Amino acid sequence: MFNFLKNFMNNNDNVSSKKRFFHRILNTDISKEPNSQEDTIIFGCGCFWGAEKCFWKLPGVVTTSVGYAGGIKNDPTYYEVCSGLTDHAEVVKVVWNVNEIDISDLLKMFWECHDPTQKNRQGNDIGSQYRSTIYFLNDKNIKTIHASKKAYQEELIKNKKGLIETEIKLINDYYYAEEYHQQYLAVDGNRQYCSASPTKVKLGDFKGASYKLPEEVWDNFNWDVDKCVLRSNNKPINIHY
């Protein structure tokens, strides 16, 4: 991924409040703050290109963006993050409508779409910027987050998998990645790439879970198929009741 993007050296201005940028698929402002019916969370699942697509496809997601978080440098660039010196991770910020999708649905996607037992890597991408993370901006969902981790660890053990390495913490800062990274997989001609290596282990019910999405949504993601998310179209999943 890093070598492929050297051609963008002259286009590394971060998305900021100075310039509104609308989601290429959802047509929502990617920098919007959640209203009283919405909430936000930040996930790291390896390369943020594929991870973002996993979440924008879910019904009830208002907007997504990719960025950098968890580190020590203000307003980092992609190349600084790739150096490993900023301690930031590549992440996806998700804003969702709490009446249409629950945090437990988002956590199900998070745990299943990558391998949280890999430390400082995901698939062929190696480095602390590709680490598995759950960063929250408020503590309202902390019990559900930890309960989902406990339940998923139990499932991993049953399937002879390793221990979860996911970093879970409260953060204050999130830095939007450069504009060309936003919804990267939705841009015609861009390299279709995703480093995630799902464990193929599913997260079932757990304490505090309140799933809102029907099973037909999850039928759109077959983690047994290599790079499943890349093989799907970019459109959000439409629920038929």
C-alpha positions in Angstrom: 0.0 0.0 0.0 2.7 2.5 0.9 4.8 2.1 -2.3 1.7 2.3 -4.4 0.8 5.8 -3.0 4.1 7.5 -3.7 2.5 9.0 -6.7 0.4 11.1 -4.4 3.3 13.0 -2.8 2.0 16.3 -4.1 -1.5 15.7 -2.8 -1.2 15.2 0.9 -3.3 17.9 2.4 -5.5 16.5 5.2 -9.2 17.0 5.0 -10.0 19.7 7.6 -12.8 22.0 8.8 -11.6 24.5 6.2 -13.0 22.3 3.5 -16.2 20.2 3.7 -15.9 16.9 2.0 -19.0 14.8 1.1 -19.0 11.1 1.2 -18.7 9.6 -2.3 -21.3 7.0 -1.6 -23.6 8.3 1.2 -23.4 12.0 0.1 -23.1 13.1 3.8 -20.6 15.5 5.3 -17.8 13.2 6.5 -16.9 15.8 9.2 -20.4 16.0 10.7 -20.8 15.7 14.5 -23.4 13.3 15.7 -26.8 14.7 16.7 -29.0 13.5 19.5 -30.1 10.4 17.5 -26.6 9.5 16.5 -23.3 8.3 17.9 -19.7 7.9 16.8 -16.9 5.4 17.2 -13.5 4.8 15.7 -12.2 1.4 14.5 -8.8 0.2 13.3 -8.8 -3.0 11.2 -5.6 -2.8 9.1 -5.5 -0.7 5.9 -8.3 1.8 6.2 -9.5 1.5 2.6 -11.2 -1.8 2.9 -12.2 -1.3 6.5 -14.2 1.9 5.6 -16.1 0.1 2.9 -17.2 -2.6 5.4 -18.9 0.0 7.6 -20.4 2.4 4.9 -22.3 -0.6 3.5 -24.2 -1.2 6.8 -27.8 0.2 7.0 -28.1 2.9 9.5 -24.6 4.3 9.1 -24.8 8.0 8.5 -21.3 8.7 7.4 -17.7 7.3 7.5 -14.3 8.7 7.1 -10.7 7.5 7.3 -8.1 9.1 9.4 -5.4 8.7 12.0 -5.8 8.3 15.8 -4.2 6.9 18.9 -0.8 8.5 18.5 1.2 11.5 19.7 1.5 13.9 16.7 -1.0 16.6 15.8 -2.2 16.7 12.2 0.0 13.8 10.9 0.3 13.1 7.2 0.0 9.6 5.7 3.8 9.4 5.2 4.5 10.4 8.8 2.0 7.7 10.0 3.7 5.1 7.8 7.0 5.9 9.3 5.8 4.5 12.6 7.1 7.5 14.6 3.7 9.1 15.2 2.2 6.0 17.0 -1.0 6.7 15.1 -3.2 3.9 13.6 -5.0 4.0 10.4 -8.7 4.1 11.5 -12.3 4.5 10.3 -14.6 6.9 12.0 -18.2 5.8 12.0 -21.3 7.9 12.7 -24.5 5.9 13.0 -28.2 6.4 13.7 -28.9 4.7 17.0 -32.5 4.0 16.0 -31.5 2.0 12.9 -28.3 0.2 13.9 -26.9 -0.7 17.3 -23.3 -0.5 18.6 -23.4 -4.3 18.8 -24.0 -4.5 15.0 -20.9 -2.4 14.4 -18.9 -4.5 16.8 -20.0 -7.6 15.0 -18.6 -6.2 11.8 -15.4 -5.0 13.5 -14.6 -8.4 15.1 -15.5 -10.4 12.0 -14.0 -8.3 9.2 -10.3 -8.7 10.3 -8.0 -10.7 12.5 -7.8 -9.0 16.0 -5.2 -11.6 17.1 -2.5 -10.2 14.8 -0.4 -7.6 16.6 0.8 -4.5 14.7 -0.1 -6.0 11.4 -3.0 -7.1 9.2 -2.3 -9.6 6.5 0.6 -8.4 4.4 0.6 -5.0 5.9 3.0 -4.8 8.8 3.5 -1.9 11.3 1.9 -0.4 14.3 -0.3 1.8 12.0 -2.2 -1.4 11.0 -3.0 -2.5 14.6 -6.4 -3.5 15.7 -8.1 -0.7 17.7 -11.4 0.4 19.1 -11.3 4.1 20.1 -14.3 5.7 21.7 -15.0 9.4 22.2 -17.4 8.9 25.1 -17.8 6.0 27.6 -21.5 5.2 27.0 -20.7 2.0 25.0 -17.6 0.8 27.0 -19.4 -2.1 28.7 -20.8 -3.4 25.4 -17.4 -3.1 23.8 -15.7 -5.1 26.5 -18.5 -7.7 26.6 -18.2 -8.2 22.9 -14.4 -8.7 23.2 -14.9 -11.3 25.9 -17.5 -13.1 23.9 -15.4 -13.1 20.7 -12.3 -14.3 22.6 -14.3 -17.3 23.8 -15.4 -18.0 20.2 -11.8 -17.7 19.0 -10.6 -20.1 21.6 -13.2 -22.6 20.7 -11.9 -22.4 17.1 -8.3 -22.8 18.2 -7.4 -19.2 17.4 -5.1 -16.8 19.4 -5.6 -14.0 21.9 -7.1 -10.7 20.9 -4.5 -7.9 20.6 -7.0 -5.1 20.0 -6.2 -1.7 21.7 -9.3 -0.3 23.4 -9.2 3.1 24.8 -10.8 6.6 25.2 -9.2 9.2 22.9 -9.7 12.9 22.4 -8.3 13.5 18.9 -9.0 12.1 15.4 -7.2 13.5 12.4 -8.8 13.2 8.9 -6.7 11.5 6.3 -5.9 13.1 3.0 -8.8 13.6 0.7 -7.6 10.9 -1.8 -7.9 8.3 0.9 -11.6 9.0 1.7 -13.8 6.2 0.3 -10.8 5.2 -1.8 -12.3 2.0 -3.0 -15.3 3.9 -4.5 -13.1 5.9 -6.9 -13.0 4.5 -10.4 -9.5 3.3 -11.4 -8.1 3.1 -7.9 -6.4 -0.1 -6.8 -8.8 -2.5 -5.1 -6.9 -3.4 -2.0 -7.7 -4.7 1.5 -5.2 -6.2 3.9 -7.7 -7.7 6.3 -7.5 -11.4 7.0 -10.7 -12.4 8.8 -10.6 -15.3 11.2 -13.9 -16.7 9.8 -15.1 -16.9 13.3 -18.5 -15.2 13.9 -19.7 -13.2 16.9 -23.0 -14.3 18.2 -25.1 -13.0 21.1 -23.4 -11.5 24.1 -24.2 -9.6 27.3 -25.5 -6.2 26.4 -26.0 -7.0 22.7 -29.0 -5.5 21.1 -28.7 -6.3 17.4 -30.9 -4.3 15.1 -29.8 -5.6 11.7 -31.5 -8.7 10.2 -29.5 -11.8 9.2 -29.9 -10.9 5.5 -27.5 -8.0 6.0 -24.7 -10.4 7.1 -25.4 -12.7 4.2 -23.7 -10.0 2.1 -20.4 -10.7 3.8 -18.9 -14.2 3.3 -15.6 -14.1 5.0 -14.7 -17.5 3.6 -14.2 -15.7 0.3 -10.8 -14.1 0.1 -11.1 -10.3 0.2 -14.8 -10.6 0.4 -15.4 -6.8 0.8 -13.6 -6.0 -2.5 -15.8 -8.3 -4.4 -19.0 -6.5 -3.4 -20.4 -3.4 -4.9 -20.0 0.0 -3.2 -23.7 0.5 -2.5 -25.1 0.5 1.0 -27.1 -2.7 1.8 -30.8 -2.2 1.3 -33.0 -4.0 3.9 -36.3 -5.5 2.6 -38.9 -5.9 5.3 
